[in-house]
Amino acid sequence: MARRGGDRWCRDGCRMTSIGEAWRLARQRIDRLDARRLLEHVAGCSHADLLAYPEKLLSALQTTRLDELVRRRAGGEPLAYLVGSAGFYGREFKITADVLIPRPETELLVELALERLQHMPEPVVADLGTGSGVLAVSLKCHSPQARVVAVDLSPAALAVARRNARLHDAAVRFIEGDWYGPLVGERFDLIVANPPYVAAADPHLENGGLPFEPRMALTDGVRGGDGLDCIRVIVGGAMRHLLPGGWLLIEHGYDQAVAVRHLLRRAGLGGAASWPDLSGIERVSGASLVTGGD
Ligand SMILES: C[S@@+](CC[C@H](N)C(=O)[O-])C[C@H]1O[C@@H](n2cnc3c(N)ncnc32)[C@H](O)[C@@H]1O
């Protein structure tokens, strides 16, 4: 490294940037917290390191990489895709552009599921549309006595889910297929699902970070539809796949609770109810198989 006019240069002529300077520059282009996360990711350091050693130099490769990530973040790409991970229910999960970024409101589904699992000695659980595997892995980790199977139509999403299961040492059976398709003849004490529920014509699909997420994770793609088609299939199959006393818990859109409760009752399930997320919005609805199945 050489010094010229106060700047620091590496041997092949590139200017070297300190962590403090890189952070300042990144903050001019993107949100302060995002800038910090990207810098920590690229430099492989903690927040405390950023504060304690602002003079530490980034390599030329790290500087280029940070610049590229800041550019992508400024273009709207979600942070989780840029750093390759996201937190969910107290654990860190690997995330790629093949899976939906787990949302905080989905943690409500885990809580409702765990409330039910604690009363079941050796429950069998299905997670339909597992994506990154956050639901299946969280349930298995918090309820090790459960046997958990997770289904997704996307082989790429399943690869991410398997990776997350290994990362958290969660023995989950992953299967590729269309909702209940690979589960013929199987019955469960608990079925959880966070299916695609955004109507294909919903303009939100073009806003914020949604254009970067897999379409098949967000919407059933039915033009002119109400976004409930996947939920209809999942609710419609519940009687054939729940054990007596078993529960179906399903996440849905902010304005779909009434419709989902109606579907649950019409399918013959009992005790249909909805639960609010932390913003007070009914986010999860569920019901149970009160009598024997068909
Ligand atoms: C909203 S994402 C949920 C991902 C994850 N469970 C979560 O909560 O973050 C919905 C998932 O359903 C999957 N999916 C879409 N259509 C499906 C189908 N017909 N059968 C099974 N999975 C499907 C998508 O690939 C996606 O991973």
The ligand as an SDF file (V2000), in Angstrom:
LIG
                    3D

 27 29  0  0  0  0  0  0  0  0999 V2000
  -45.7940  -17.2860    0.2670 C   0  0  0  0  0  0  0  0  0  0  0  0
  -44.5320  -18.4800   -0.0830 S   0  0  0  0  0  0  0  0  0  0  0  0
  -44.3080  -19.1190    1.5590 C   0  0  0  0  0  0  0  0  0  0  0  0
  -42.9110  -19.5680    1.8680 C   0  0  0  0  0  0  0  0  0  0  0  0
  -42.6700  -19.8840    3.3390 C   0  0  0  0  0  0  0  0  0  0  0  0
  -43.5700  -20.9120    3.8180 N   0  0  0  0  0  0  0  0  0  0  0  0
  -42.8080  -18.6470    4.2060 C   0  0  0  0  0  0  0  0  0  0  0  0
  -43.7710  -18.5810    4.9650 O   0  0  0  0  0  0  0  0  0  0  0  0
  -41.9430  -17.7650    4.1310 O   0  0  0  0  0  0  0  0  0  0  0  0
  -45.4780  -19.7270   -0.8910 C   0  0  0  0  0  0  0  0  0  0  0  0
  -44.7370  -20.9570   -1.3550 C   0  0  0  0  0  0  0  0  0  0  0  0
  -45.6780  -21.8130   -1.9990 O   0  0  0  0  0  0  0  0  0  0  0  0
  -45.0300  -22.4610   -3.0790 C   0  0  0  0  0  0  0  0  0  0  0  0
  -46.0480  -22.9220   -4.0410 N   0  0  0  0  0  0  0  0  0  0  0  0
  -46.6900  -22.2040   -4.9930 C   0  0  0  0  0  0  0  0  0  0  0  0
  -47.5550  -23.0000   -5.6540 N   0  0  0  0  0  0  0  0  0  0  0  0
  -47.4680  -24.2250   -5.0990 C   0  0  0  0  0  0  0  0  0  0  0  0
  -48.1220  -25.4800   -5.3450 C   0  0  0  0  0  0  0  0  0  0  0  0
  -49.0370  -25.5940   -6.3110 N   0  0  0  0  0  0  0  0  0  0  0  0
  -47.7870  -26.5480   -4.5860 N   0  0  0  0  0  0  0  0  0  0  0  0
  -46.8360  -26.4340   -3.6030 C   0  0  0  0  0  0  0  0  0  0  0  0
  -46.1830  -25.2730   -3.3290 N   0  0  0  0  0  0  0  0  0  0  0  0
  -46.4950  -24.1900   -4.0720 C   0  0  0  0  0  0  0  0  0  0  0  0
  -44.0970  -21.4020   -3.6430 C   0  0  0  0  0  0  0  0  0  0  0  0
  -43.0480  -21.9930   -4.3820 O   0  0  0  0  0  0  0  0  0  0  0  0
  -43.6290  -20.7140   -2.3510 C   0  0  0  0  0  0  0  0  0  0  0  0
  -42.4350  -21.2730   -1.8930 O   0  0  0  0  0  0  0  0  0  0  0  0
  1  2  1  0
  2  3  1  0
  2 10  1  0
  3  4  1  0
  4  5  1  0
  5  6  1  0
  5  7  1  0
  7  8  2  0
  7  9  1  0
 10 11  1  0
 11 12  1  0
 11 26  1  0
 12 13  1  0
 13 14  1  0
 13 24  1  0
 14 15  1  0
 14 23  1  0
 15 16  2  0
 16 17  1  0
 17 18  1  0
 17 23  2  0
 18 19  1  0
 18 20  2  0
 20 21  1  0
 21 22  2  0
 22 23  1  0
 24 25  1  0
 24 26  1  0
 26 27  1  0
M  CHG  2   2   1   9  -1
M  END
$$$$
